[in-house]
C-alpha cells in the first residue's frame, strides 16, 4: 500500500476516510527538521550551506514513515499547498533519503489539494507531480534570511541594549509600526471644537434631527465653532429664527458585497466581530480545513473556482430566491501587494451546508464557519439598493442653515445575510430614516443643543488592523501573520490591552536602536522589496543564493560597524532621538531637562536590569528623582506628591512614618534604613488608595498588618487578614509567613480590618482544599492520547487553563474555553510544547509477558550507545 504523508493526525484521519484501505496515511506532525539554534547552522562562506537537524520529538514520526515504506516502496507527499507545505515535503524526502528508506526505485510523488473533500483528494491522487524546486528554494532563502538576521542582530542587541531579547527580520518591522503609532498618539494634542444639533418637527408632528451647516451666512468648517461661547451664539441664532425646508434631494445608491475571505481579511473580520486573535482564528480555521469543511486557509487569493461560483449561486437561489442572484457571476481581483502563490479564496467546500447542518461543537469553529459561509454566499449575491435623502433647512435671511441626511433600503440584497464590520466605527447619521418632507414646508424647533468635541488621536493597532497595515505595506505573508503578532507579544515588546497593542519600554528601545543603526533593514520599502524578491524565487525568476548573497554583504558590514559602539553611546543616541518626546517644552520656558526635584541636575534616559527604561537625574545618588519612561506626567512634584526622598507623614511611638514611590509601587514605611541596610517595616499602599492622599492614620493601619483575627474554632490554628501582591486575603496558618496553610481572597480592602471570625471561617470553608502535595482535579478529562497513549486532561492553572499529558503542560490559547477543547487541538498543543521543552511522553505500559528462559544470547543486554542528533549539510 502506498504511504501517504500529511502534517497532522486530524488531516490524516479525514484523508484516510476518503482513500480507504489501499493506502497507509501517516502524519509528520508538522516540520520534521529545522536549523539548530546555534552559530554555524547557516554558512555564508560556503554557499549558504545549512545544517539541518531532526527534532527529538519528530524522530519517532520519521521512523514510523520509514517503517511503513518497508512494506510498500511508494511515497506520496500530501502536505499543504503552499510554500511551507512544499518545504515539509522536501524535508521528509531528504530525511528519509538519509535513513536510506527512500531507494533508487522508490516512487516519490507530490500531490496537493485546496480542500479535503473526496473529489479534491481523488483528483489530486490522479495528478501527482514532483516537489516544486523554486518553492523549496524560496523557503530556504526565507529560512536562511531569518536565521542570519536573528543570530547576528540579536547578540548586538544583547550587548548594546541591556534587557533586549532578540530581533527578527519581519517582527522588528511590525514592532516599528506599533511603536511609531504610539509616538503619534503621545505627540497628539487634542483640539476643541463644537457642533450644534437641532431636534425639528414637520407640520405633521414627525421629529427628525439636523446639524448646523451654515452660520452667519457662511458655510461652517470643522473648527469654526472653537469655544462654548461660539456654540452658544450659534444656538441663539437658530432659536431666534423661523426655519423651513429649502430643498429635498433623493438619490438612488447601491452597495456591492465584499469579496470572499483570504487569510488577512478573515483574521480582521474575526477580530472585529468576535474579538479573536490571529493565532486563535488560524487554529479554528485549521480544524475546519482538516475536517473538510473549508478550503485551505493560508491564502492571499480572492478568486473562486468556477464550480464553486455555480454552487454558490444555486444555493442563494434555493435559499433566498432568484431576485438575490445577480445576472452574471461576480469576479474579484486581488489588490494586495506581492500576492504570492495563486490559491483560491477561503470558502465552504459545500455551499448548501450552513452552520446548523454541520453541528460543530467547538464554539470558535462554529462562529468562524458561519462567518466564512455567510461571506462567501454574500460575495455572489445581488447588490443592496437604497435611496439616500438630503434635506436642507434654512432661515429666510440665509444666516442659518441646517442639514438632515438619511437613507432607505429599497432592496437588502447581500445585506440579508452579511455586512462587513469596521475597525474603528464613527457615528454617522446617513443611515437614519427621515420623515416625508416637501420644499417650502415650515419646521418647528423642539430643542437646539450645542455639543463639545475634541479631535481624537489615531487609534492603537489591534492584531487585525496590524495585519491589514502589514498587508498594505507588502510585508509578511498569509502563513506568517499570526506568528509575527504572537512573537512580538511573547518577547515582551508589546502587550495587549482591550484588544489594542501597546509597546512596552523594551519594544520602544529596540525599535529606536534598530531605526538608528539598522534603519535600512527595518525599512518598510526594503522589507517589502525583499519579500518580492522571495516571491520571484518561488516563481523561478530569481536565484535564491544570489538574493542571500546581496543581502548578506551589506548586512554583515552593518553588523561589523556596530561592534565598536559603547553602551553609553547607544543610550545617549536613543536619548537624543527621543528628546522631543521625553522632554517636551515647558510652559514657563525653562529647560525641560533640568531636574524638577533638585533644580540643577540634568534628566536623561537610564535602563534597568529588567530591560525597562526610566528617566533619572544626573545628580544621583544625592538626588533620587526618577519618573517613568515617556513624556513628563502632569504634576510630577505638585503639592502633596511623593518626592524621590519620600514624604514625611508624622511620628508614632518615636518612629518617623514615610510614604515612598518604589520600583514595585507606592508603600509606607516605619523608621529609617539602618547602617546595615536592614529594611524597616513596610507595607504596600493598596490600589484604589491615591498615594498622594495617604495620611498618618491610614499609614499606621497598613503598618499594623497582618491582623490576627483569632484561633479557628475547629483546629485552633490562627486566622490572619492581610494585603498581599494580589490584593486582600485571609490566611489560615500558625504564622503569616508560613508557606503552608490555606489562603482565601477577600472582596475588598476594608474587609481586612472588618471581617470577623464567623465570616472568615465561612470564606475559608468555601475555598477548595489545596494543601501542599494535593493533586488538583482536572476541569475535563479528554481521554487517552490517540497515538502515544497516556491520559490527556484540561487543568486549572495559576495563569489560566492548560492541557496536561504526562510531564507536558501546554497553555490553552486565550479565549479558548476548556469546555470546547477537542482532542485534536489538545494533541497539537502538546506536540508544539513538547518540541520546545524537550519533555518526554509518559511511558506506555507494555503488556505483561511470560518470562522467557534465559539463554546465552539473552542473558546479557548491551548498553545502547549514545546517539548524536541527525544532522546533515545541504545546499
C-alpha positions, 0 to 999 in steps of 0.5 A: 500500500502506498504511504501517504504523508500529511502534517497532522493526525486530524488531516490524516484521519479525514484523508484516510476516510476518503482513500480507504484501505489501499493506502497507509496515511501517516502524519509528520506532525508538522516540520520534521527538521529545522536549523539548530539554534546555534552559530554555524547552522547557516554558512555564508562562506560556503554557499549558504550551506545549512545544517539541518537537524531532526527534532527529538520529538519528530524522530519517532514520526520519521521512523514510523514513515520509514517503517511503513515504506518497508512494506510498500516502496511508494511515497506520496507527499500530501502536505499543504499547498503552499510554500511551507507545505512544499518545504515539509515535503522536501524535508521528509524526502531528504530525511528519509533519503538519509535513513536510506528508506527512500531507494533508487526505485522508490516512487516519490510523488507530490500531490496537493489539494485546496480542500479535503473533500473526496473529489479534491483528494481523488483528483489530486491522487490522479495528478501527482507531480514532483516537489516544486524546486523554486518553492523549496528554494524560496523557503530556504532563502526565507529560512536562511534570511531569518536565521542570519538576521536573528543570530547576528542582530540579536547578540548586538542587541544583547550587548548594546541594549541591556534587557533586549531579547532578540530581533527578527527580520519581519517582527522588528518591522511590525514592532516599528509600526506599533511603536511609531503609532504610539509616538503619534498618539503621545505627540497628539494634542487634542483640539476643541471644537463644537457642533450644534444639533437641532431636534425639528418637527414637520407640520405633521408632528414627525421629529427628525434631527439636523446639524448646523451647516451654515452660520452667519451666512457662511458655510461652517468648517470643522473648527469654526465653532472653537469655544462654548461661547461660539456654540452658544451664539450659534444656538441663539441664532437658530432659536431666534429664527423661523426655519423651513425646508429649502430643498429635498434631494433623493438619490438612488445608491447601491452597495456591492458585497465584499469579496470572499475571505483570504487569510488577512481579511478573515483574521480582521473580520474575526477580530472585529466581530468576535474579538479573536486573535490571529493565532486563535482564528488560524487554529479554528480555521485549521480544524475546519480545513482538516475536517473538510469543511473549508478550503485551505486557509493560508491564502492571499487569493480572492478568486473562486473556482468556477464550480464553486461560483455555480454552487454558490449561486444555486444555493442563494437561489434555493435559499433566498430566491432568484431576485438575490442572484445577480445576472452574471457571476461576480469576479474579484481581483486581488489588490494586495501587494506581492500576492504570492502563490495563486490559491483560491479564496477561503470558502465552504467546500459545500455551499448548501451546508450552513452552520446548523447542518454541520453541528460543530461543537467547538464554539470558535469553529462554529462562529468562524464557519458561519462567518466564512459561509455567510461571506462567501454566499454574500460575495455572489449575491445581488447588490443592496439598493437604497435611496439616500435623502438630503434635506436642507433647512434654512432661515429666510435671511440665509444666516442659518442653515441646517442639514438632515441626511438619511437613507432607505433600503429599497432592496437588502440584497447581500445585506440579508445575510452579511455586512462587513464590520469596521475597525474603528466605527464613527457615528454617522447619521446617513443611515437614519430614516427621515420623515416625508418632507416637501420644499417650502414646508415650515419646521418647528424647533423642539430643542437646539443643543450645542455639543463639545468635541475634541479631535481624537488621536489615531487609534492603537493597532489591534492584531487585525488592523496590524495585519491589514497595515502589514498587508498594505505595506507588502510585508509578511505573508498569509502563513506568517501573520499570526506568528509575527503578532504572537512573537512580538507579544511573547518577547515582551515588546508589546502587550495587549490591552482591550484588544489594542497593542501597546509597546512596552519600554523594551519594544520602544528601545529596540525599535529606536536602536534598530531605526538608528543603526539598522534603519535600512533593514527595518525599512518598510520599502526594503522589507517589502522589496525583499519579500518580492524578491522571495516571491520571484524565487518561488516563481523561478525568476530569481536565484535564491543564493544570489538574493542571500548573497546581496543581502548578506554583504551589506548586512554583515558590514552593518553588523561589523560597524556596530561592534565598536559602539559603547553602551553609553553611546547607544543610550545617549543616541536613543536619548537624543532621538527621543528628546522631543518626546521625553522632554517636551517644552515647558510652559514657563520656558525653562529647560525641560531637562533640568531636574524638577526635584533638585533644580540643577541636575540634568534628566536623561534616559537610564535602563534597568536590569529588567530591560525597562527604561526610566528617566533619572537625574544626573545628580544621583545618588544625592538626588533620587528623582526618577519618573517613568519612561515617556513624556513628563506626567502632569504634576510630577512634584505638585503639592502633596506628591511623593518626592524621590526622598519620600514624604514625611507623614508624622511620628508614632511611638518615636518612629518617623512614618514615610510614604515612598514611590518604589520600583514595585509601587507606592508603600509606607514605611516605619523608621529609617534604613539602618547602617546595615541596610536592614529594611524597616517595616513596610507595607504596600499602599493598596490600589484604589488608595491615591498615594498622594492622599495617604495620611498618618492614620491610614499609614499606621493601619497598613503598618499594623498588618497582618491582623490576627483575627483569632484561633479557628474554632475547629483546629485552633490554628490562627486566622490572619487578614492581610494585603498581599501582591494580589490584593486582600486575603485571609490566611489560615496558618500558625504564622503569616509567613508560613508557606503552608496553610490555606489562603482565601481572597477577600472582596475588598480592602476594608474587609481586612480590618472588618471581617470577623471570625464567623465570616472568615471561617465561612470564606475559608470553608468555601475555598477548595482544599489545596494543601501542599502535595494535593493533586488538583482535579482536572476541569475535563478529562479528554481521554487517552492520547490517540497515538502515544497513549497516556491520559490527556486532561484540561487543568486549572492553572495559576495563569489560566487553563492548560492541557496536561499529558504526562510531564507536558503542560501546554497553555490553552490559547486565550479565549479558548474555553476548556469546555470546547477543547477537542482532542485534536487541538489538545494533541497539537498543543502538546506536540508544539510544547513538547518540541520546545521543552524537550519533555518526554511522553509518559511511558506506555505500559507494555503488556505483561509477558511470560518470562522467557528462559534465559539463554546465552544470547539473552542473558546479557543486554548491551548498553545502547550507545549514545546517539548524536542528533541527525544532522546533515549539510545541504545546499 
